[in-house]
Amino acid sequence: MVSRSARRASESQEQADAYIRRAAGSQSAAEQISSAKSLLDEGLITNDEFGRLKAKALV
């Protein structure tokens, strides 16, 4: 059970990372933040990760 959860979490993180890489290059700051918020709302990233993505989008 634990290994299944860990594997699922790892797969989700990989999907989120891939999505962020794709989205980061082609969106405005507001769109990047909106996308990151969606990931946060879906539970795919943590509040800390959201904060980092938001800060990066605003630079």
C-alpha positions in Angstrom: 0.0 0.0 0.0 2.8 2.4 0.9 4.8 1.7 -2.2 1.7 2.1 -4.4 1.1 5.5 -2.8 4.7 6.5 -3.2 4.7 5.5 -6.8 1.5 7.4 -7.4 2.9 10.5 -5.8 6.1 10.2 -7.8 4.1 9.8 -11.1 1.9 12.8 -10.1 5.0 14.9 -9.4 6.6 13.9 -12.7 3.4 14.9 -14.6 3.3 18.2 -12.7 6.9 18.9 -13.5 6.4 18.2 -17.2 3.4 20.4 -17.3 5.2 23.2 -15.6 8.1 23.0 -18.0 5.7 23.1 -21.0 3.6 25.9 -19.6 6.4 28.1 -18.3 7.8 29.0 -21.7 4.7 30.1 -23.5 2.5 31.8 -21.0 2.2 35.3 -19.4 2.9 35.6 -15.7 -0.8 35.7 -14.9 -1.4 32.5 -16.9 1.6 30.8 -15.2 0.2 31.7 -11.8 -3.3 30.5 -12.8 -1.8 27.2 -14.0 0.1 26.8 -10.8 -3.0 27.5 -8.8 -4.9 24.8 -10.7 -2.1 22.3 -9.8 -2.3 23.4 -6.2 -6.1 23.0 -6.1 -5.8 19.5 -7.6 -3.3 18.6 -4.9 -0.4 18.0 -7.3 1.9 20.6 -5.8 2.3 22.0 -2.3 1.8 25.5 -1.1 5.6 26.0 -1.0 5.9 24.8 -4.6 3.1 27.2 -5.6 4.9 30.1 -3.9 8.1 29.3 -5.8 6.3 29.1 -9.1 4.4 32.3 -8.4 7.7 34.1 -7.5 9.4 32.8 -10.6 6.5 33.9 -12.8 6.7 37.4 -11.4 10.4 37.8 -12.1 
